[in-house]
Structures are given as C-alpha cells and as structure tokens.
Amino acid sequence: MTSFEVLQSVSVIFHLAGLAVCLAGLGLARRPQRRWIGRSLALLGFIIAATPTLLQLLGVIEPVPMSSLPPA
C-alpha cells in the first residue's frame, strides 16, 4: 500500500476524532472559567480533522497520479 492509500483509509478516523475533540472543546468554551482551554481544544480538534488535507496540501503525501483516459 502506498502512503496515499493509507491516508485515504485513516482519513475517516481523523475526521471523526477531530470532530469529537472540537465539539468537546466548544462545550468547554461555553463556561467562562474554562473558555481558553475550550477554545484551545476546539482548535486542536480542527487541526486533527484537517490533518489528511494538510498533509496533501503541504506535499508530505503525494496523491497517486491518474490517467486522463478511463480504464477499458
């Protein structure tokens, strides 16, 4: 398996984990005494969810080139 195929396989896990962390952080941010901790946790969740896209954007993992013609 190439690194791109592995990234495609685990991207759903990254998205769901990031969403859970972000929602927990936003829940904490509603309380005035835990506002900064909640905002930081929400930002961390966003970064976790965006990791697969950021890895491709920064060129760490390159997508598999595809031909312009459909398979016969």
Stockholm file with secondary structure:
# STOCKHOLM 1.0

chainA/1-72         MTSFEVLQSVSVIFHLAGLAVCLAGLGLARRPQRRWIGRSLALLGFIIAATPTLLQLLGVIEPVPMSSLPPA
#=GR chainA/1-72 SS CCHHHHHHHHHHHHHHHHHHHHHHHHHHHTSGGGHHHHHHHHHHHHHHHHHHHHHHHTTSSCCCCCCSSCCC
#=GC SS_cons        CCHHHHHHHHHHHHHHHHHHHHHHHHHHHTSGGGHHHHHHHHHHHHHHHHHHHHHHHTTSSCCCCCCSSCCC
//
